[in-house]
Amino acid sequence: MAGYDSKDLIVLEGLDAVRMRPGMYIGTTGTKGLHHLLWEIIDNAIDEIANGFGNKVVVTLHKDGTASVLDNGRGIPVSPHPKLKVSGVEVVFTQLHAGGKFGDNNYKYSGGLHGVGASVTNALSRYLEVTVYKDGKKYFARFESIEKNGKIHSGVPVVKLKEMGNTTLKGTYVRFLPDDRVFKDIKFDYDTVYERLKETAFLNKGVHIDLIDERTNKHETLCYEGGIRDYVSSLTMDRKPLFVPPIYIENEIEDTYVSLALQYVDNYTENIFSYVNNIPTPEGGTHEVGFKTALTKVLNDFAKKHTKEGGKDKKDKEIAFIGDDFREGLVAVLSIKMKNVQFEGQTKTKLGNVEARARVESVCTQGLTEFFSIKKNENIGNIIIEKARNAARVRQATKRAKDLARSKNSIESSMLIGKLANCASKNPDINEIFIVEGDSAGGTAKQGRDRYFQAILPLRGKPLNSEKKRIDQVLANEEIRTIIGAIGTGIGEDFKLDNLKYNKIIILSDADQDGMHIRCILLTFFFRYMRPLITNGNIYVGMPPLYKVSTKDKEWYCYTDEELSQITSKLKNYSLQRYKGLGEMSAKQLWDTTMDPANRSMIRVTLEDAVMADKEISMWMGDDVGPRKDYINKNANFNKIDTFKKNDENDKNDENEGKEN
Ligand code: TSJ
């Protein structure tokens, strides 16, 4: 232990502090902390490469429990430090650098997870060895954490840096054994290291990173010429990108390097992965704000310009986009490099530097504007605007529906006036509302009803567009919003059964395909947004008759084909009327057959019915064409009320709603 003098002791005390409170430097002494030792070393090697010196890093997990990192950079300086009078290598491994304050040296951007440096790895290792290949010479040094008089001295230079002969190589090799007196478990995990290196390789384009596990003979070579472009592509690979390849921007401004890659996928979530000096910033920060501002601005400009010129969609002028609209389905990686970074937030993973915002915004605005000004990229712009327009519509419709559901006296709202024929009674327990397909049938029902307790809400024409892909868009439908207003409970999280205005909600639609479709949509809507109404048994499907059989002195209504043949088989002279729709019935007939509680038969909708309707709707409206095609083929001549018929027969025995009270 030659050369272990008082001057060094000061330094050594620093490293002992690390061992005393490892948590302060590496977070934990668990697996995460263990791997942190390796990240510090890797980050230093990557820094060298990122600064333009060398192009390769090899990480090896050895059988003896050590890990090593090799780069082909310039080699850590070996000359004596002017003040400390020890080699540069010794400074690197024995000097504790207070987090982030390592700014004004040769490192352009100080890396390392918290910038604590390689000395922390040394302090928490059994031993650490360094080999430097530089200026034709090979150098070696070794550090150990030694126990002496019951006290552990951390990271002591036991072999001072020495020349070991000639070499043609360049670079730095560091190998260390984590100290089992600090860590419970000192086994490095291949997958953890692999994932970290993959991310690093994405963030440092063109850098070759090898991972070798000598314990298992597993190995991997990572190198992405596209950098974060490849990162984004890998993220969107399984998620239907709306265009390829990702948009890419890269520029430097005021000593801040900004790179951005982005793509859109066919879903509704926002995925921005941001980094500062290769450190992830999951809490975001000023750089993300700058990017978002730029994206919103550029896309808004694009939308304005291209709707005016093209004039394809006049409605566009009505839609005011907000930033969120441009981030549905966005997958972006933003990586910046700058000096003197300040982290904030709960987990210190949010960039706080105010200057970063304008710089990132400037680079992104310029880059994106340029991208979209190129003629062949116009189509990509249109795809994004189309997606944003969709997002904006859903947002507005959802808001309208929610507002309506929240507003206290929504029944008085203008939309309902003239549509809803409300009942006189204010007692929800006895009140019923018929949701009737079509204005004409609605009119008949209004005439035929018992206006004391029966309300009628006609649905106009063909209310819902089956082209709509998302159920959220069902909320854009005025009819649906009217229903929400009439029922009174609100929807989704705001649902309150206590505010239900009608104990029975009865869907009355024609027994044809359109009728079934409307019924499906309504059930799906109730299932998704007012589910307690279904589980509570408030939703019914009305059963108008399909036929009327008349003889000279009697009339029968038939609700199924079986009933019809049963009755007509015993008759000789009869006339048959087939009801094609509710509108063909008189007010009295409708009352007698379908609305009069004493005679009517209705189906109480069960959760299973609703699930079925929901599935059916998903099939019709989903993105996946496969199942829809199958369904159409299988049911080319399907009976329109299949879904309900089965239940009809069951229910008729035990219930029966028609014979209630
Ligand atoms: F973390 C570490 F220190 F242990 C470590 C550092 C580990 C590994 C594997 C590599 C490195 C490292 C450091 N590789 N390359 C460098 N480069 C320098 O330290 C260096 C070289 C030359 C000059 C110069 O100004 O000439 C400056 C520096 C900082």
Boltz pocket constraint, residues with backbone or C-beta under 6 A from the ligand:
constraints:
  - pocket:
      binder: B
      contacts: [[A, 40], [A, 41], [A, 42], [A, 44], [A, 45], [A, 48], [A, 69], [A, 70], [A, 71], [A, 73], [A, 74], [A, 75], [A, 76], [A, 77], [A, 92], [A, 106], [A, 107], [A, 117], [A, 118], [A, 171], [A, 172], [A, 173], [A, 174]]
      max_distance: 6.0
